Structure formats: C-alpha cells, structure tokens
Amino acid sequence: MFKAFRGVCLICLYIVGVAVSAAILELVAYPVLLKSTGCSSRDVLGFFSCGDGWVSQSIAIVLNLLALFSYAQTFTLSAASSPFGREFTILLYLFDVIFTLALAYPLLILFARKSGRRSS
C-alpha cells in the first residue's frame, strides 16, 4: 500500500515537473511559441486557447498547467468558490491534490531514509 502511494506521489511530481518546464519554455519563447502553435492568450487570467481538435487541446492543457496549479492553491486556501463554474472548480481541486501529492513525495523519501537508519 505504501509503495503504491509513493508511486502515485512520484507520478504527481512528474506532472508538476512538466508544468514547471512548460512555464520556463513559455517565458523564454512566448512570441515564437504562440505563433508556431496557433495559440492565443484568452483572457486576463493567462489561460491559452489553441483551437479545436485533440492536438490543439493537448497543447493548450500543457501551456495552462502552471496556471491551473497556481489557481488551484489560491482557491483551496481561500475557500472561495470559483467564478468559472462547477466543472472548473472540480478541476482546480484535482490540480490541488496533484500538487499536494507531488510535495509529499520528497517528504516520503526523506522520512523513509531516516527511519531506515534508526532501525539498522
């Protein structure tokens, strides 16, 4: 059970890592990225819209990962209701869970090493 939980936390850490690397790519190549993918910034919140189709939607999800993680923490900590609707609120809580599990993985590794040293 513990190994499965640790595996889920590791997968969440990889997802957050992809979000951070996508954010760095967005900062470095913002104008070129928008031109080459056909995406545009949708509104004040910084979300990207890339058109219809599954490829365009996949690109939009990757570009919006960091924004989704940051808004998820904000809505969870403030206990505010999302002005975007029920589905978007559920999505924000899902990203909050992913972020929390990603932060738990280094702690699991740290405590597993410390408890292993004590038992030896």
C-alpha positions as protocol buffer text, in pm:
chain_id: "A"
residue {
  index: 1
  type: MET
  ca { x: 0 y: 0 z: 0 }
}
residue {
  index: 2
  type: PHE
  ca { x: 281 y: 239 z: 89 }
}
residue {
  index: 3
  type: LYS
  ca { x: 465 y: 163 z: -235 }
}
residue {
  index: 4
  type: ALA
  ca { x: 151 y: 237 z: -437 }
}
residue {
  index: 5
  type: PHE
  ca { x: 104 y: 569 z: -256 }
}
residue {
  index: 6
  type: ARG
  ca { x: 469 y: 655 z: -315 }
}
residue {
  index: 7
  type: GLY
  ca { x: 425 y: 569 z: -685 }
}
residue {
  index: 8
  type: VAL
  ca { x: 122 y: 797 z: -715 }
}
residue {
  index: 9
  type: CYS
  ca { x: 318 y: 1077 z: -546 }
}
residue {
  index: 10
  type: LEU
  ca { x: 605 y: 1025 z: -790 }
}
residue {
  index: 11
  type: ILE
  ca { x: 370 y: 1048 z: -1089 }
}
residue {
  index: 12
  type: CYS
  ca { x: 229 y: 1371 z: -946 }
}
residue {
  index: 13
  type: LEU
  ca { x: 582 y: 1505 z: -905 }
}
residue {
  index: 14
  type: TYR
  ca { x: 648 y: 1433 z: -1273 }
}
residue {
  index: 15
  type: ILE
  ca { x: 331 y: 1621 z: -1369 }
}
residue {
  index: 16
  type: VAL
  ca { x: 440 y: 1925 z: -1167 }
}
residue {
  index: 17
  type: GLY
  ca { x: 786 y: 1899 z: -1326 }
}
residue {
  index: 18
  type: VAL
  ca { x: 628 y: 1912 z: -1672 }
}
residue {
  index: 19
  type: ALA
  ca { x: 428 y: 2217 z: -1564 }
}
residue {
  index: 20
  type: VAL
  ca { x: 738 y: 2399 z: -1443 }
}
residue {
  index: 21
  type: SER
  ca { x: 936 y: 2316 z: -1756 }
}
residue {
  index: 22
  type: ALA
  ca { x: 643 y: 2429 z: -1975 }
}
residue {
  index: 23
  type: ALA
  ca { x: 632 y: 2757 z: -1780 }
}
residue {
  index: 24
  type: ILE
  ca { x: 1004 y: 2813 z: -1839 }
}
residue {
  index: 25
  type: LEU
  ca { x: 951 y: 2742 z: -2209 }
}
residue {
  index: 26
  type: GLU
  ca { x: 663 y: 2990 z: -2214 }
}
residue {
  index: 27
  type: LEU
  ca { x: 877 y: 3262 z: -2058 }
}
residue {
  index: 28
  type: VAL
  ca { x: 1171 y: 3209 z: -2291 }
}
residue {
  index: 29
  type: ALA
  ca { x: 985 y: 3161 z: -2619 }
}
residue {
  index: 30
  type: TYR
  ca { x: 649 y: 3328 z: -2561 }
}
residue {
  index: 31
  type: PRO
  ca { x: 604 y: 3506 z: -2900 }
}
residue {
  index: 32
  type: VAL
  ca { x: 755 y: 3224 z: -3106 }
}
residue {
  index: 33
  type: LEU
  ca { x: 555 y: 2963 z: -2917 }
}
residue {
  index: 34
  type: LEU
  ca { x: 225 y: 3139 z: -2976 }
}
residue {
  index: 35
  type: LYS
  ca { x: 296 y: 3188 z: -3348 }
}
residue {
  index: 36
  type: SER
  ca { x: 411 y: 2832 z: -3412 }
}
residue {
  index: 37
  type: THR
  ca { x: 127 y: 2660 z: -3224 }
}
residue {
  index: 38
  type: GLY
  ca { x: -151 y: 2896 z: -3326 }
}
residue {
  index: 39
  type: CYS
  ca { x: -243 y: 2960 z: -2963 }
}
residue {
  index: 40
  type: SER
  ca { x: -355 y: 3289 z: -2814 }
}
residue {
  index: 41
  type: SER
  ca { x: -396 y: 3422 z: -2464 }
}
residue {
  index: 42
  type: ARG
  ca { x: -766 y: 3405 z: -2388 }
}
residue {
  index: 43
  type: ASP
  ca { x: -826 y: 3643 z: -2103 }
}
residue {
  index: 44
  type: VAL
  ca { x: -678 y: 3828 z: -1808 }
}
residue {
  index: 45
  type: LEU
  ca { x: -614 y: 3508 z: -1612 }
}
residue {
  index: 46
  type: GLY
  ca { x: -343 y: 3398 z: -1855 }
}
residue {
  index: 47
  type: PHE
  ca { x: -508 y: 3089 z: -1996 }
}
residue {
  index: 48
  type: PHE
  ca { x: -427 y: 2985 z: -2351 }
}
residue {
  index: 49
  type: SER
  ca { x: -670 y: 2880 z: -2621 }
}
residue {
  index: 50
  type: CYS
  ca { x: -536 y: 2676 z: -2911 }
}
residue {
  index: 51
  type: GLY
  ca { x: -844 y: 2597 z: -3117 }
}
residue {
  index: 52
  type: ASP
  ca { x: -1041 y: 2279 z: -3174 }
}
residue {
  index: 53
  type: GLY
  ca { x: -912 y: 1927 z: -3220 }
}
residue {
  index: 54
  type: TRP
  ca { x: -738 y: 1693 z: -2979 }
}
residue {
  index: 55
  type: VAL
  ca { x: -385 y: 1809 z: -3072 }
}
residue {
  index: 56
  type: SER
  ca { x: -471 y: 2173 z: -3011 }
}
residue {
  index: 57
  type: GLN
  ca { x: -646 y: 2087 z: -2685 }
}
residue {
  index: 58
  type: SER
  ca { x: -342 y: 1885 z: -2570 }
}
residue {
  index: 59
  type: ILE
  ca { x: -113 y: 2180 z: -2641 }
}
residue {
  index: 60
  type: ALA
  ca { x: -350 y: 2410 z: -2450 }
}
residue {
  index: 61
  type: ILE
  ca { x: -350 y: 2178 z: -2148 }
}
residue {
  index: 62
  type: VAL
  ca { x: 32 y: 2173 z: -2136 }
}
residue {
  index: 63
  type: LEU
  ca { x: 51 y: 2551 z: -2172 }
}
residue {
  index: 64
  type: ASN
  ca { x: -210 y: 2601 z: -1898 }
}
residue {
  index: 65
  type: LEU
  ca { x: -64 y: 2356 z: -1644 }
}
residue {
  index: 66
  type: LEU
  ca { x: 120 y: 2612 z: -1433 }
}
residue {
  index: 67
  type: ALA
  ca { x: -178 y: 2849 z: -1425 }
}
residue {
  index: 68
  type: LEU
  ca { x: -407 y: 2564 z: -1318 }
}
residue {
  index: 69
  type: PHE
  ca { x: -171 y: 2468 z: -1035 }
}
residue {
  index: 70
  type: SER
  ca { x: -141 y: 2826 z: -909 }
}
residue {
  index: 71
  type: TYR
  ca { x: -517 y: 2892 z: -920 }
}
residue {
  index: 72
  type: ALA
  ca { x: -587 y: 2559 z: -750 }
}
residue {
  index: 73
  type: GLN
  ca { x: -379 y: 2657 z: -448 }
}
residue {
  index: 74
  type: THR
  ca { x: -541 y: 3001 z: -433 }
}
residue {
  index: 75
  type: PHE
  ca { x: -899 y: 2871 z: -438 }
}
residue {
  index: 76
  type: THR
  ca { x: -829 y: 2592 z: -191 }
}
residue {
  index: 77
  type: LEU
  ca { x: -651 y: 2810 z: 63 }
}
residue {
  index: 78
  type: SER
  ca { x: -905 y: 3093 z: 42 }
}
residue {
  index: 79
  type: ALA
  ca { x: -1203 y: 2853 z: 48 }
}
residue {
  index: 80
  type: ALA
  ca { x: -1364 y: 3071 z: -218 }
}
residue {
  index: 81
  type: SER
  ca { x: -1600 y: 2943 z: -478 }
}
residue {
  index: 82
  type: SER
  ca { x: -1476 y: 2954 z: -834 }
}
residue {
  index: 83
  type: PRO
  ca { x: -1646 y: 3208 z: -1058 }
}
residue {
  index: 84
  type: PHE
  ca { x: -1589 y: 2972 z: -1353 }
}
residue {
  index: 85
  type: GLY
  ca { x: -1847 y: 2707 z: -1274 }
}
residue {
  index: 86
  type: ARG
  ca { x: -1868 y: 2369 z: -1103 }
}
residue {
  index: 87
  type: GLU
  ca { x: -1661 y: 2170 z: -1356 }
}
residue {
  index: 88
  type: PHE
  ca { x: -1372 y: 2415 z: -1341 }
}
residue {
  index: 89
  type: THR
  ca { x: -1384 y: 2415 z: -960 }
}
residue {
  index: 90
  type: ILE
  ca { x: -1356 y: 2036 z: -955 }
}
residue {
  index: 91
  type: LEU
  ca { x: -1062 y: 2060 z: -1195 }
}
residue {
  index: 92
  type: LEU
  ca { x: -892 y: 2312 z: -965 }
}
residue {
  index: 93
  type: TYR
  ca { x: -929 y: 2078 z: -667 }
}
residue {
  index: 94
  type: LEU
  ca { x: -787 y: 1793 z: -875 }
}
residue {
  index: 95
  type: PHE
  ca { x: -480 y: 2002 z: -955 }
}
residue {
  index: 96
  type: ASP
  ca { x: -452 y: 2093 z: -588 }
}
residue {
  index: 97
  type: VAL
  ca { x: -446 y: 1723 z: -496 }
}
residue {
  index: 98
  type: ILE
  ca { x: -180 y: 1657 z: -761 }
}
residue {
  index: 99
  type: PHE
  ca { x: 33 y: 1944 z: -629 }
}
residue {
  index: 100
  type: THR
  ca { x: -2 y: 1829 z: -268 }
}
residue {
  index: 101
  type: LEU
  ca { x: 92 y: 1470 z: -354 }
}
residue {
  index: 102
  type: ALA
  ca { x: 391 y: 1596 z: -553 }
}
residue {
  index: 103
  type: LEU
  ca { x: 512 y: 1787 z: -247 }
}
residue {
  index: 104
  type: ALA
  ca { x: 459 y: 1479 z: -31 }
}
residue {
  index: 105
  type: TYR
  ca { x: 695 y: 1261 z: -237 }
}
residue {
  index: 106
  type: PRO
  ca { x: 1023 y: 1423 z: -120 }
}
residue {
  index: 107
  type: LEU
  ca { x: 897 y: 1404 z: 238 }
}
residue {
  index: 108
  type: LEU
  ca { x: 818 y: 1033 z: 199 }
}
residue {
  index: 109
  type: ILE
  ca { x: 1169 y: 968 z: 68 }
}
residue {
  index: 110
  type: LEU
  ca { x: 1326 y: 1175 z: 346 }
}
residue {
  index: 111
  type: PHE
  ca { x: 1135 y: 1004 z: 626 }
}
residue {
  index: 112
  type: ALA
  ca { x: 1186 y: 658 z: 478 }
}
residue {
  index: 113
  type: ARG
  ca { x: 1563 y: 713 z: 483 }
}
residue {
  index: 114
  type: LYS
  ca { x: 1561 y: 843 z: 840 }
}
residue {
  index: 115
  type: SER
  ca { x: 1352 y: 554 z: 968 }
}
residue {
  index: 116
  type: GLY
  ca { x: 1577 y: 309 z: 780 }
}
residue {
  index: 117
  type: ARG
  ca { x: 1884 y: 446 z: 957 }
}
residue {
  index: 118
  type: ARG
  ca { x: 1726 y: 412 z: 1301 }
}
residue {
  index: 119
  type: SER
  ca { x: 1627 y: 51 z: 1252 }
}
residue {
  index: 120
  type: SER
  ca { x: 1976 y: -57 z: 1139 }
}
